[in-house]
Amino acid sequence: MSDVRIDPRELRHALGAFVTGVTVVTTRDTDGTPRGFTANSFTSVSLDPPLVLVCIAKSAGSFDVFERVDGYAVNILGEDQRDVSGVFATDTPNRFEKVIWSDGPAGHPVFEGTAAWLDCSMHERVEAGDHVILIGRVEGFHAHSEAPLGYCRGAYVTFGLEQDAVAAGGRDARIGAIIEHNEAVLLMEGPDGGPALPTGQCLGEAKDPQSLHGVLAKTGLKSELGFLFAVFEEQGTGHLNIFYRGTIEEEPGSLKGARFVPFDKIDVDALRSSADRSMLRRYIAERTEAQFGIYVGDEKSGYVHPLATTKGNT
Ligand SMILES: Cc1cc2nc3c(=O)[nH]c(=O)nc-3n(C[C@H](O)[C@H](O)[C@H](O)COP(=O)(O)O)c2cc1C
């Protein structure tokens, strides 16, 4: 055995770089009760015979159930199903009342609105450290046209809209960023003095003051935009809002017209734009939810927000 010391935080950070989909793995307990948990450890294994796997933590509340059942279904969530992922990743009561489901061909709950589902019989269970690998044999499956939900570095990502979103960035688009650093988010002083998320008319370049990059550059912050966070049309104005998650490249010095406000001090209602308010509310909610989001490691030892921290600070 190697005596190299592995820092679990560093390991989580490294593993979080692997982009996955998001699934909810379901079964029926021996008394028929539906059970399920959110999992991104799903992997396809073999086509002949058709095998897949998912890893369940021994600490999961439903671990005992998955130890005794004869199969499970894998629901591959669609990009509109972040809330479903949240429900099955937290101790929400009556989880199955929050989804429309029916029994799949092998008798395990399959959801509506998924990108695909696979219903499996239990092929083998393999002990693996603090998890057990559940290898399933696919007995039936269905693929839908929904774009899948993605997951990377503790946050949900979507793929389907990204290209359209960038292409649509024009006069009527509002391109914004949520830049997190040390448990705080970057807020600008809006035109009326109230707080606002940094936004521009396009992504642009630092030299264009109307662009998001230009707006950020004016504050003196060296930032980098990462994943697309949301794309939606604002009711009333009809503006297309495209928000990215960002990180900072170096410790911020004194900022012009902007400041980092700690999450617990943000007065979300004070933001004038309803788009900003809904963005921030969702971001804060998903940030909390993401504490459950990395299935390796110990939830209690603290969550690392890799995109939001500078190197050496994770
Ligand atoms: C995106 C995401 C992926 C997850 N992947 C897994 C996983 O692969 N295996 C696992 O055991 N838990 C995983 N979890 C955590 C479980 O969903 C969470 O612990 C859940 O509460 C377990 O439900 P239970 O306690 O009813 O079993 C994941 C959570 C999220 C948000």
The ligand as an SDF file (V2000), in Angstrom:
LIG
                    3D

 31 33  0  0  0  0  0  0  0  0999 V2000
  -25.3170   15.8330   -8.0400 C   0  0  0  0  0  0  0  0  0  0  0  0
  -25.2960   14.8350   -6.9070 C   0  0  0  0  0  0  0  0  0  0  0  0
  -24.7000   13.6010   -7.0950 C   0  0  0  0  0  0  0  0  0  0  0  0
  -24.6790   12.6410   -6.0740 C   0  0  0  0  0  0  0  0  0  0  0  0
  -24.1500   11.4230   -6.3280 N   0  0  0  0  0  0  0  0  0  0  0  0
  -24.1980   10.4610   -5.3850 C   0  0  0  0  0  0  0  0  0  0  0  0
  -23.7370    9.1370   -5.6760 C   0  0  0  0  0  0  0  0  0  0  0  0
  -23.3110    8.8490   -6.7870 O   0  0  0  0  0  0  0  0  0  0  0  0
  -23.7980    8.2060   -4.6970 N   0  0  0  0  0  0  0  0  0  0  0  0
  -24.3020    8.5000   -3.4420 C   0  0  0  0  0  0  0  0  0  0  0  0
  -24.3470    7.6060   -2.6010 O   0  0  0  0  0  0  0  0  0  0  0  0
  -24.7460    9.7440   -3.1470 N   0  0  0  0  0  0  0  0  0  0  0  0
  -24.7190   10.7250   -4.0900 C   0  0  0  0  0  0  0  0  0  0  0  0
  -25.2030   11.9720   -3.8250 N   0  0  0  0  0  0  0  0  0  0  0  0
  -25.7000   12.2540   -2.4820 C   0  0  0  0  0  0  0  0  0  0  0  0
  -27.0860   11.6590   -2.2450 C   0  0  0  0  0  0  0  0  0  0  0  0
  -27.9890   12.0290   -3.2580 O   0  0  0  0  0  0  0  0  0  0  0  0
  -27.6250   12.1510   -0.8950 C   0  0  0  0  0  0  0  0  0  0  0  0
  -26.7370   11.7540    0.1240 O   0  0  0  0  0  0  0  0  0  0  0  0
  -29.0090   11.6680   -0.6240 C   0  0  0  0  0  0  0  0  0  0  0  0
  -29.5060   12.3220    0.5020 O   0  0  0  0  0  0  0  0  0  0  0  0
  -29.0820   10.2340   -0.3210 C   0  0  0  0  0  0  0  0  0  0  0  0
  -30.4420    9.9430   -0.0640 O   0  0  0  0  0  0  0  0  0  0  0  0
  -30.7960    8.8960    1.0710 P   0  0  0  0  0  0  0  0  0  0  0  0
  -30.1070    9.3960    2.3100 O   0  0  0  0  0  0  0  0  0  0  0  0
  -32.2820    8.8630    1.1720 O   0  0  0  0  0  0  0  0  0  0  0  0
  -30.2330    7.5990    0.6090 O   0  0  0  0  0  0  0  0  0  0  0  0
  -25.2440   12.9370   -4.8240 C   0  0  0  0  0  0  0  0  0  0  0  0
  -25.8430   14.1890   -4.6250 C   0  0  0  0  0  0  0  0  0  0  0  0
  -25.8800   15.1280   -5.6630 C   0  0  0  0  0  0  0  0  0  0  0  0
  -26.5450   16.4580   -5.4630 C   0  0  0  0  0  0  0  0  0  0  0  0
  1  2  1  0
  2  3  1  0
  2 30  2  0
  3  4  2  0
  4  5  1  0
  4 28  1  0
  5  6  2  0
  6  7  1  0
  6 13  1  0
  7  8  2  0
  7  9  1  0
  9 10  1  0
 10 11  2  0
 10 12  1  0
 12 13  2  0
 13 14  1  0
 14 15  1  0
 14 28  1  0
 15 16  1  0
 16 17  1  0
 16 18  1  0
 18 19  1  0
 18 20  1  0
 20 21  1  0
 20 22  1  0
 22 23  1  0
 23 24  1  0
 24 25  2  0
 24 26  1  0
 24 27  1  0
 28 29  2  0
 29 30  1  0
 30 31  1  0
M  END
$$$$
